[in-house]
Amino acid sequence: MDENFTHLQSFIQGIIKEAVETALSQNNQINPKVKPEGPEQSDSGEILNVDQAAEFLHLAKQTLYTLTCKRRIPFYKNGKKILFKKNELQEWMDSGRKSQQDETPSQDRRPIRNRRQR
């Protein structure tokens, strides 16, 4: 009896596998641009809440609220929730990058304390 049950179980699994493969191939023919989600996808479009964004930016939550209030950081508002896109936060951080000393033009090499004219 166990042999019949095992045979029936493998037969049903084969039918289900074949049906799923057929459905997936038909779906890919209809929607060829749809990519299956998986770990290989980048998380750059990931939506973050205030806690996650504060952790990602290494800022206090209150500082993040202040930046959104002054509209100095890209954000979205869904009702009362403030949301952020991770890739936009990364771009925002990159746009604030200060140039290194060798990248700045050599306009004035005097020490800072001597630049002040009285």
The 8 nearest C-alpha neighbors of each residue, nearest first, counted from 0:
[[1, 3, 2, 4, 5, 6, 7, 8],
 [2, 0, 4, 3, 5, 6, 7, 8],
 [1, 3, 5, 0, 4, 6, 7, 8],
 [4, 2, 6, 0, 1, 5, 7, 8],
 [3, 5, 7, 1, 6, 2, 8, 0],
 [6, 4, 8, 2, 7, 3, 1, 9],
 [5, 7, 3, 9, 4, 8, 10, 2],
 [8, 6, 10, 4, 5, 9, 3, 11],
 [7, 9, 5, 11, 10, 6, 4, 12],
 [10, 8, 12, 6, 11, 7, 13, 5],
 [9, 11, 7, 13, 8, 12, 6, 14],
 [12, 10, 14, 8, 13, 9, 15, 7],
 [13, 11, 9, 15, 14, 10, 16, 8],
 [12, 14, 16, 10, 11, 15, 17, 9],
 [15, 13, 11, 17, 12, 16, 18, 10],
 [14, 16, 18, 12, 17, 13, 19, 11],
 [17, 15, 13, 19, 18, 14, 12, 20],
 [16, 18, 14, 20, 15, 19, 13, 21],
 [19, 17, 15, 21, 16, 20, 14, 22],
 [18, 20, 22, 16, 21, 17, 23, 15],
 [21, 19, 23, 17, 22, 18, 24, 16],
 [22, 20, 18, 24, 19, 23, 17, 25],
 [21, 23, 19, 25, 20, 24, 26, 18],
 [24, 22, 26, 20, 25, 21, 19, 27],
 [23, 25, 27, 21, 26, 22, 20, 28],
 [26, 24, 28, 22, 23, 27, 21, 29],
 [25, 27, 23, 29, 28, 24, 30, 22],
 [28, 26, 31, 30, 24, 29, 25, 23],
 [27, 29, 25, 26, 31, 30, 24, 23],
 [28, 30, 26, 27, 31, 25, 24, 32],
 [31, 29, 27, 32, 28, 33, 26, 25],
 [30, 32, 27, 33, 28, 29, 26, 34],
 [33, 31, 30, 34, 27, 29, 28, 35],
 [32, 34, 31, 30, 35, 27, 26, 36],
 [35, 33, 32, 36, 31, 27, 37, 30],
 [34, 36, 37, 33, 40, 32, 39, 38],
 [37, 35, 34, 40, 38, 39, 33, 41],
 [36, 38, 39, 40, 35, 34, 41, 42],
 [37, 39, 40, 36, 41, 42, 35, 34],
 [38, 40, 37, 41, 36, 42, 35, 34],
 [41, 39, 38, 37, 42, 36, 43, 35],
 [42, 40, 43, 39, 44, 38, 45, 37],
 [41, 43, 45, 44, 40, 85, 86, 46],
 [42, 44, 86, 45, 41, 85, 84, 87],
 [45, 43, 42, 86, 84, 85, 46, 41],
 [44, 46, 42, 43, 85, 84, 47, 86],
 [47, 45, 84, 83, 85, 44, 82, 48],
 [48, 46, 83, 51, 52, 82, 84, 45],
 [47, 49, 82, 51, 50, 52, 83, 81],
 [50, 48, 52, 51, 53, 81, 82, 47],
 [49, 51, 53, 52, 48, 54, 60, 47],
 [50, 52, 54, 48, 53, 47, 49, 55],
 [53, 51, 55, 49, 54, 50, 47, 48],
 [54, 52, 58, 56, 50, 51, 55, 60],
 [53, 55, 57, 51, 52, 56, 50, 58],
 [56, 54, 52, 53, 57, 51, 58, 85],
 [57, 55, 53, 58, 54, 52, 88, 92],
 [56, 58, 54, 55, 53, 59, 52, 60],
 [59, 57, 53, 56, 60, 62, 54, 63],
 [58, 60, 62, 61, 53, 63, 57, 54],
 [59, 61, 63, 62, 53, 64, 58, 50],
 [60, 62, 64, 63, 59, 65, 58, 66],
 [63, 61, 65, 59, 64, 60, 66, 58],
 [62, 64, 60, 66, 61, 65, 67, 59],
 [63, 65, 61, 67, 62, 66, 68, 60],
 [66, 64, 62, 68, 63, 67, 61, 69],
 [67, 65, 63, 71, 69, 64, 68, 72],
 [68, 66, 70, 64, 69, 65, 72, 71],
 [67, 69, 65, 70, 66, 64, 71, 63],
 [68, 70, 66, 67, 71, 65, 72, 64],
 [71, 69, 67, 68, 72, 66, 73, 74],
 [70, 72, 66, 69, 67, 73, 68, 65],
 [71, 73, 70, 67, 66, 74, 91, 88],
 [74, 72, 87, 88, 71, 83, 70, 75],
 [75, 73, 83, 82, 72, 81, 76, 67],
 [76, 74, 82, 81, 83, 77, 73, 80],
 [75, 77, 81, 80, 82, 78, 79, 74],
 [78, 76, 80, 79, 81, 75, 82, 74],
 [79, 77, 80, 76, 81, 75, 82, 74],
 [78, 80, 77, 81, 76, 82, 75, 48],
 [79, 81, 77, 78, 76, 82, 48, 75],
 [80, 82, 76, 75, 77, 49, 48, 79],
 [83, 81, 48, 75, 47, 74, 76, 80],
 [82, 84, 74, 47, 46, 75, 85, 48],
 [85, 83, 46, 87, 86, 45, 44, 47],
 [84, 86, 88, 87, 45, 43, 44, 46],
 [85, 87, 43, 89, 88, 84, 44, 90],
 [88, 86, 90, 84, 89, 85, 91, 73],
 [89, 87, 91, 85, 86, 90, 92, 84],
 [88, 90, 86, 92, 87, 91, 93, 85],
 [91, 89, 93, 87, 92, 88, 94, 86],
 [92, 90, 88, 94, 89, 93, 87, 95],
 [91, 93, 89, 95, 90, 94, 88, 96],
 [92, 94, 90, 96, 95, 91, 89, 88],
 [95, 93, 91, 92, 96, 90, 97, 89],
 [96, 94, 93, 92, 97, 91, 90, 98],
 [95, 97, 93, 94, 98, 92, 91, 99],
 [98, 96, 95, 99, 94, 93, 100, 103],
 [99, 97, 102, 96, 103, 100, 101, 95],
 [98, 100, 102, 101, 97, 103, 96, 104],
 [99, 101, 102, 103, 98, 104, 105, 97],
 [100, 102, 99, 103, 104, 98, 105, 97],
 [103, 101, 99, 100, 98, 104, 105, 97],
 [104, 102, 100, 101, 105, 98, 99, 106],
 [105, 103, 106, 102, 101, 100, 107, 108],
 [104, 106, 107, 103, 108, 101, 102, 100],
 [107, 105, 104, 108, 103, 109, 100, 102],
 [106, 108, 109, 105, 104, 110, 114, 111],
 [107, 109, 110, 105, 106, 111, 114, 104],
 [110, 108, 107, 111, 114, 113, 112, 106],
 [111, 109, 112, 113, 108, 114, 107, 115],
 [110, 112, 114, 113, 109, 115, 108, 107],
 [111, 113, 110, 114, 115, 109, 116, 108],
 [114, 112, 111, 115, 110, 109, 116, 117],
 [115, 113, 111, 112, 116, 109, 110, 107],
 [114, 116, 113, 117, 112, 111, 110, 109],
 [117, 115, 114, 113, 112, 111, 109, 110],
 [116, 115, 114, 113, 112, 111, 110, 109]]
